[in-house]
Amino acid sequence: MRAVEIAEDRSLQPTTLEERNLGPNEARVGVAFCGICGSDLHLRHSPAVAPGSVMGHEFSGTVSELGDTVQGFAVGDRVAVYPFVSCGECPNCLRGDAHVCVNAATTGLGLGMNPGGYAESVVVDASMLVPLPDDLSMEHGALVEPLAVGLHGIAIGEARPGDACAVIGAGPIGVVTALGLKAKGVDRVIVVEKNERRQERMRALGVEAVGLDDVHMRVLEGLGGELPDVVFECAGNPAAPQLAAELVRSKGIVVLLGVLEEPIEISQLVLIIKEAQMRAAFAYTRDDFDEAVRLLADGKVPADGLITGTAPLERAQEMFERLESPATDDVKILLSPAA
């Protein structure tokens, strides 16, 4: 089968791989579309992911083969894929927090240990299969995973209708977080984004956006004179968590969704004076994933506005370079074996 793998020089190169046989509780999924995630941009350069690895964990497709013991699915079913299996035995799983299973890296798709969706097909555990409604397109099905990330952050922040919310960063996760808030009935949402083209894209999607100039006053004005109840930090910029702490109201909540590997400076005094809470969100639960399917199927998220490019597998390197450009206003680029 055709696939794209990380080469020795860390570029993305087309290759041909043998399809492996299925285990009894596994399924083969023919990939329709696979989104390029921000974590993929990072992992391509990381020594933690060995050359020869096939990335990709945001994908939709069709079941093409089933193991002998798989029940509840049939060949031809349209699915999204929940891209890891929890062990059920670690302390986190036993507490009911399976989405932060300490062994998830060993079962996760496209993270270097198991092949992902930058390929014509992927073998997955049957528990990863998530049915897609007939009226949800395959392109939109590939958006389920990133939308679930935003929905999980919203749940962590306890944002609800009537709240005022700010989102820092209009990259893919910032966009789906803002749109997820709107879809869940949170009408007062403002996005802080330094890239003017991304600001314009947010406005086209129906969400107010401002730059960094006079940002404190502009956020206050944009939310009708109120400070945000919840601030979602989605930029992954070292200065963003401090800005979030400054923007949030007293007793408010900051949710960290952006990923930074290095330590950051943040004023503890600001948080203490406000009695604000700072929380972190990682991945998503199965409930978040299912909610993402429902919101997309119901048309509550403007999915077409999120997809800013589609390309064949063989153009993966080009698409990565496009997304890595500081000037990009892309939200989500999909790779497709059939494109």
Helices and strands as residue ranges (DSSP letters): E 2-6, E 12-16, E 26-35, H 38-43, E 58-66, E 78-81, H 91-94, G 98-100, H 104-107, E 121-125, G 126-128, E 129-131, H 138-141, H 144-157, E 164-168, H 172-183, E 188-192, H 196-204, E 208-210, H 215-222, E 230-233, H 240-247, E 253-256, H 268-274, E 277-280, H 286-297, G 303-305, E 307-312, G 313-315, H 316-324, E 332-336
